[in-house]
Amino acid sequence: MHNESLKTLVVDALEDLKAKDVALLDVSRLTSVTDLMVVASGTSTRHVTALADHVVERAKASGIQPLGVEGQAGSDWVLVDLGDLVVHVMLPDTRQLYDLERLWADLPSDGEHQEQGGT
């Protein structure tokens, strides 16, 4: 599935169950692990789990088998790895603590690496 279609599928799935503060991060220039990250908040551990489960269900219905899911029932953070897109669903306090949006925004892209060392 093309990244745009995958992004739409994930965002729609999150919005179906009223995820809060959905953010899209293009990390393709920062890492080879994934191209996109979606970060969203749930209102309770039950809501976080339901949001992640809904993303997995929608992905499978579209023929996409998640590569992995970390953190399950009762978790304050669930990660769904869809290959080219990774979804992080968190409680607001956990999201604020780890601040993934700022973390990934502050990393230098591959084109910005500077050589260290001397002559």
FENLIN-V633183 format. One line per field, one symbol per residue. burial: I if it has 16 or more other C-alpha atoms within 10 Angstrom, else O. A space follows every 10 residues. Layout:
# FENLIN-V633183
burial = ???
This chain:
# FENLIN-V633183
burial = OOOOOIIOII IOIIOOIIII OIOIIOIIOI OOOIIIIIII IIOOIOIIII IIIIIIIIIO OOOOOIOOIO OIOOIIIIII IIIIIIIIII IIOOIOOOOO IOOIOOOOOO OOOOOOOOO
